Structures are given as C-alpha cells and as structure tokens.
Amino acid sequence: MDTLSLFKFDSLFPVVHVKCNHSIPSTLQRNYCSFGGFSRYRFAHKLELSGRSRSFHFKRLQKTQRSVVVRSQIATASSSSDDRPSLEGVHLGSRVRGICFYAVTAMTAIPLFAVMLLVHPFVMILDRHKRRLHHLIAKIWAIFTISPFYRFEFEGLDNLPPGDAPAVYVSNHQSFLDTYTLLTLGRSFKFISKTSIFVIPIIGWAMFLMGLIPLRRMDSRSQLECLKRCMDCVRKGASVFFFPEGTRSKDGKLGAFKKGAFAVAVKTEAPVVPITLLGTRKLMPAGMEGIVNLGSVKVVIHKPLRGKNAEVLCNESRSVIADTLISHDYGTHYSD
C-alpha cells in the first residue's frame, strides 16, 4: 500500500515527504513543491510511482501544524461532496409540489401583507412590543401556506406558557419549513434571522413589521446587539425564539448548541421552552429548498426549564430535544 505523508510547516510552501514501499523518482518532491504551495481546496494530482499511476485526492488543508496522511485508496472513496443534497433523482411530484408551495406562499402573502401594512400604525401605538395582531396574520399565512402540502400536529400544548408570559423558546433546526410550522403555534415570539432575509420582498418586509430581530453572522458586534435586543424584548413582555444550533443541519444530526439563548433566559429570569421538530427535514432538506416531499410534521413542546446557569440550561435543553429525536426513531440524527 502506498502511503504519502504530508507535513505542513509553512502556510504558503508546504514540504512533502513521501514514504512508499516502491522506488520513487527523485523528482517526486520537486513535482509536489512546484505548485508554489498547496491550494486550501480539494484537487487531484497523478504521480508516477515505479511506472504505475497513482491518483491522490487531497482534502482541504487545515491551518494547524499537524501531519495529514493520505492513502492512495482515497481516489476510489466517496468525497464529502457526496453528502450534499442533490436534485438528481428527485421525484417529479416533489418538484411540482415545490413550485406550487412557493406559488401559494406568494399568493397568500401579498394580500395578508397589505392588511399588515394597513394596521401597522395602530399596532405600533397599542402593542409596540408584542405586535400580537401581526403575529396572528403571520399564523393565518403559515396555515394557508403549509396546509395543502403536509399535515402537522402538536404534542404537549399544555406545556406552553400563557400567551402573555414572556419566554425563551429553543428548537432544533433542520429545514426551511421549520419557521412556517412554528408560526402556527400562535405565540408572539421574535425570531432571530439573518439580515439578508429582511430584504426579500413581502416576506422580509413582513418580518420587519413583526419586529423580528436581525443578525449578521460572524459579526461579534451584531451578535452582542442581538442578545441585548432579545433581553429588552423579554423584559418588555415579548418572547424570543432561538435556533441554538445557529443554522440548519445539513446531515440531519443535532448540532452543538450555542449559549446565547440561555444567557438571555438567565439574565431575564424567563423560562426556556424546548421544542422538538420532527419530519421537516424529510419534507424539505437543507439545500433542497426547491422541493416538497410527501410526509407529515410533529411539533413536541416540552416542559419549561428554569435555572441560573446558562450552560446547565443549554445542556438540559439539548438533552431533552435529543432524547425526543431518539424516542421517535430519529436516533440516527443525534450527534454528540
């Protein structure tokens, strides 16, 4: 078996050492170093080892000073890109349902947004912080949009805090459909959303009117401002909703939870309400937003959690959600 060991001493000009049970041409090291430094991205290069061709595929290099062992068999192994969603082989019905889904979304959003726009001045005067009328309109929109395409049910509705009681809601995040489904709960919570979403016509504008909270990812100042605004909302009687994983799961596994939501709960002494979403990824996996598969969704609302330690609350919430995924035969979607 041919084994190639690559030792990265410099970020621009890596040095290559080759160990092989075959004789290696003396030009091998020069051939490798002639690239002027390896690209950080995957590439393939063929080497002539004792007259025989070997194809080596190099995965993305890390910046850490550690050795990377690449075996010649990797040429036949599947790459990580194979795990990415692909529309190839998707049933025609799923594509058609996807087109219809967005058509229904637009047709229902336009008139309801017009209503939201008309009542907005009164909402700002009478209910500036919770904006319950806007959330009611959003609930109607979500129900009209998703009802033709999939069934959804709730478990543990009695665990929901009273509508006028502020809380911090957290949930796993696996699909574009998660937000649509959660809007049907009928609670006036403020989602945290990427700033780019707010510029989308109608949908983004409605989110702005509802008072949802923008966040620029990878911007520490924006993250701090987001948390401050969340705490302000809770202190003024509104609820907030976090996806603690930070983004949709690409492989269906439950990711690590960030502690921001739980810090807000501790600072404001609000309860944390964990929610488990089951089935949304099957309907519309992350990266395949153009389709809607057949299926149903279940929303499990867990008992509120309280505490004075953000890390403990974070671990308890993740454990509750993970256990529910396992108990509903989603065990393969759990990751430590």
C-alpha positions in Angstrom: 0.0 0.0 0.0 1.4 3.4 -1.0 1.3 5.9 1.9 2.0 9.6 1.4 2.6 11.7 4.5 2.3 15.5 4.1 3.8 17.7 6.8 2.8 21.4 6.6 5.5 23.6 8.1 4.6 26.8 6.2 1.2 28.1 5.1 2.5 29.1 1.7 5.2 26.5 0.9 4.4 23.1 2.4 7.2 20.5 2.5 6.2 17.0 1.3 7.8 13.8 2.5 6.8 10.5 0.7 7.1 7.1 2.2 6.4 4.2 -0.2 7.3 0.6 -0.5 8.2 1.2 -4.1 11.1 3.1 -5.5 10.2 6.8 -6.0 11.7 9.0 -8.7 14.0 11.7 -7.3 11.8 14.4 -9.0 8.8 13.5 -6.9 9.4 16.0 -4.2 10.2 18.7 -6.7 7.0 17.9 -8.6 4.9 18.4 -5.5 6.6 21.6 -4.4 6.4 23.2 -7.8 2.8 24.2 -7.1 4.2 27.1 -5.0 2.1 26.0 -2.1 -1.0 23.7 -2.0 -4.4 25.1 -2.6 -6.6 25.0 0.5 -9.3 23.3 -1.6 -9.5 19.8 -2.9 -7.6 18.9 -6.0 -6.3 15.7 -7.7 -2.8 15.0 -9.0 -1.3 11.9 -10.6 2.1 10.6 -9.6 4.2 8.1 -11.5 5.4 5.6 -8.9 7.7 3.0 -10.4 6.0 3.3 -13.8 2.5 2.9 -12.3 0.0 5.7 -12.0 -1.5 6.6 -8.6 -4.2 9.2 -8.1 -4.2 11.1 -4.9 -7.0 13.4 -3.8 -6.2 16.0 -1.1 -8.9 17.3 1.1 -9.0 20.8 2.4 -5.9 21.5 4.5 -6.2 22.8 8.0 -4.2 25.7 9.3 -3.0 23.7 12.3 0.6 22.3 12.3 -0.2 18.6 12.1 0.6 15.8 9.7 -2.0 14.6 7.2 -1.9 11.1 6.0 -3.4 10.4 2.6 -3.7 6.9 1.2 -3.9 6.0 -2.5 -7.2 4.3 -2.0 -8.8 7.7 -1.4 -9.1 8.0 -5.1 -11.9 5.5 -5.1 -13.5 6.6 -1.9 -16.5 8.9 -1.9 -15.8 12.5 -1.2 -17.6 14.7 1.3 -19.4 16.4 -1.5 -21.4 13.2 -2.0 -23.2 14.1 1.3 -24.6 17.3 -0.2 -28.2 17.3 -1.2 -28.7 16.8 -4.9 -31.8 17.3 -7.0 -30.8 14.4 -9.2 -33.3 11.5 -8.8 -35.8 13.7 -7.1 -39.4 12.6 -8.0 -41.2 14.9 -10.4 -44.0 15.2 -7.9 -41.7 16.7 -5.3 -40.5 19.3 -7.8 -44.1 20.2 -8.8 -45.1 20.5 -5.1 -42.1 22.8 -4.6 -43.3 25.1 -7.3 -46.8 25.1 -6.0 -45.6 25.7 -2.5 -43.9 29.0 -3.4 -46.8 30.0 -5.6 -49.2 29.6 -2.7 -46.7 31.4 -0.4 -46.7 34.4 -2.7 -50.5 34.4 -3.4 -51.3 34.3 0.4 -48.5 36.7 1.5 -49.4 39.6 -0.8 -53.0 40.3 0.5 -52.1 39.5 4.1 -49.1 41.8 3.9 -51.3 44.5 2.7 -53.5 44.0 5.7 -50.5 44.0 8.0 -49.3 47.3 6.4 -52.7 48.9 6.9 -52.9 48.1 10.6 -49.3 48.7 11.4 -49.7 52.3 12.7 -52.4 51.1 15.2 -50.2 48.1 16.3 -47.3 50.4 17.0 -49.5 52.7 19.1 -51.3 49.9 21.0 -49.0 46.9 21.1 -45.5 48.1 20.1 -43.5 45.3 21.8 -45.6 42.1 21.3 -47.4 43.1 18.0 -49.9 40.3 18.5 -52.1 41.3 15.6 -49.1 41.0 13.2 -48.3 37.5 14.6 -51.9 36.5 14.2 -51.8 37.5 10.5 -48.5 35.5 10.2 -50.1 32.5 11.7 -53.0 32.7 9.2 -50.5 33.0 6.4 -48.5 30.0 7.6 -51.6 27.8 8.0 -52.8 28.7 4.5 -49.4 28.1 3.0 -48.5 24.7 4.5 -51.9 23.0 5.0 -52.2 22.0 1.3 -48.8 20.3 1.3 -48.3 18.5 4.6 -50.1 17.6 7.9 -48.8 18.9 11.2 -49.7 18.1 14.7 -48.7 19.2 18.2 -47.8 17.3 21.3 -47.5 19.0 24.7 -49.5 22.1 24.0 -50.3 22.3 27.7 -46.6 23.0 28.3 -46.8 26.3 26.5 -46.6 29.3 28.9 -49.6 31.7 28.8 -49.7 33.8 25.7 -48.9 37.0 27.7 -46.0 35.5 29.6 -42.5 36.1 28.1 -40.3 33.1 27.5 -37.3 32.0 25.6 -38.2 29.3 23.0 -35.5 27.0 21.5 -35.7 24.3 18.9 -33.7 22.0 16.6 -33.3 23.4 13.1 -33.4 21.1 10.0 -35.4 22.7 7.3 -36.7 25.9 5.7 -40.1 24.7 6.7 -39.3 25.0 10.4 -40.3 28.6 10.7 -43.5 28.1 8.8 -44.5 25.3 11.1 -43.6 27.2 14.3 -45.7 30.2 13.3 -48.8 28.1 13.6 -48.2 27.8 17.4 -49.8 31.2 17.7 -47.2 32.7 20.1 -45.9 36.2 19.6 -42.2 35.3 19.7 -39.5 37.2 17.9 -37.4 35.0 15.7 -33.7 35.8 15.1 -33.0 35.9 11.4 -30.2 36.7 9.0 -30.2 40.4 7.9 -30.3 39.2 4.2 -33.8 37.8 4.7 -35.2 41.2 5.6 -34.6 42.5 2.1 -36.8 39.8 0.4 -39.9 41.5 -0.9 -43.1 40.9 1.0 -41.7 38.2 3.3 -38.8 40.2 4.6 -40.8 43.3 4.9 -43.5 41.5 6.9 -40.7 40.2 9.2 -39.6 43.8 9.8 -43.2 44.9 10.6 -43.4 42.0 13.1 -40.3 43.2 14.9 -38.2 40.2 14.3 -34.5 40.6 15.2 -31.8 40.8 12.6 -28.4 39.2 13.0 -25.2 39.4 10.9 -23.5 36.1 11.2 -19.7 36.1 12.1 -20.1 39.6 13.4 -19.5 39.8 17.1 -20.9 43.3 17.4 -24.1 42.2 15.7 -24.3 39.2 17.9 -24.0 41.3 21.1 -26.6 43.7 19.8 -28.9 40.9 19.0 -28.7 39.5 22.5 -29.2 42.9 24.1 -32.3 43.4 22.0 -33.6 39.9 22.9 -33.2 40.7 26.6 -35.0 44.0 26.1 -37.9 42.3 24.3 -38.3 39.7 27.1 -38.2 42.4 29.8 -40.9 44.3 28.0 -43.2 41.2 27.9 -42.4 39.7 24.5 -41.0 36.2 23.8 -38.0 35.3 21.7 -37.2 32.2 19.6 -33.7 30.8 19.0 -32.4 28.0 16.9 -29.4 27.3 19.2 -27.5 25.3 16.5 -27.2 28.6 14.6 -28.1 27.2 11.2 -30.0 24.3 9.6 -28.4 20.9 10.0 -27.1 19.7 6.6 -26.9 16.0 7.6 -29.9 15.8 10.0 -27.7 15.5 13.1 -28.4 17.6 16.1 -25.5 20.1 16.3 -23.9 21.7 19.3 -26.0 24.4 21.0 -24.7 28.0 21.4 -25.4 29.5 24.8 -26.8 32.9 23.7 -30.4 32.0 24.2 -29.8 30.6 27.6 -27.8 33.6 28.7 -30.9 35.7 27.8 -33.1 33.4 29.9 -30.8 33.6 32.9 -30.4 37.4 32.7 -34.2 38.0 32.4 -35.2 35.1 34.6 -37.5 33.8 31.9 -38.3 30.1 31.3 -36.7 28.2 28.5 -39.2 26.2 26.4 -37.5 23.5 24.4 -39.3 22.3 21.2 -38.5 19.3 19.0 -39.4 19.4 15.3 -39.9 16.0 13.7 -40.2 15.4 10.0 -39.4 18.8 8.4 -36.1 17.6 7.0 -37.8 14.8 5.2 -40.2 17.2 3.5 -37.5 19.8 2.5 -33.9 19.0 3.4 -31.4 21.9 3.8 -30.0 22.7 0.4 -33.1 21.4 -1.5 -35.5 24.2 -1.0 -37.0 23.7 -4.4 -38.9 20.6 -3.5 -41.6 19.5 -1.1 -41.8 15.7 -0.4 -44.7 13.9 1.0 -44.9 13.5 4.7 -46.1 15.0 8.0 -44.6 17.1 10.8 -44.8 16.7 14.5 -44.1 19.5 17.0 -43.3 18.4 20.5 -43.4 21.1 23.2 -41.5 20.2 26.3 -42.0 21.5 29.9 -40.4 24.9 30.6 -36.9 24.9 32.2 -35.6 27.4 34.7 -32.2 27.9 36.1 -29.4 30.4 37.0 -26.7 28.8 34.9 -26.7 29.2 31.1 -24.5 26.2 30.4 -26.7 23.9 32.6 -29.8 25.2 30.8 -28.2 24.7 27.4 -27.2 21.1 28.2 -30.7 20.3 29.7 -32.5 21.7 26.6 -30.3 19.9 24.1 -30.7 16.6 26.1 -34.5 16.9 26.1 -34.6 17.6 22.3 -32.1 14.8 21.6 -34.0 12.3 23.6 -37.2 13.1 21.8 -35.5 12.6 18.4 -34.3 9.2 19.5 -37.6 8.1 21.0 -39.4 9.0 17.7 -37.0 6.9 15.7 -34.7 9.8 14.8 -31.8 8.3 16.7 -29.5 8.4 13.7 -30.0 12.1 13.6 -28.4 12.6 17.0 -24.8 13.7 17.3 -22.8 14.3 20.5 
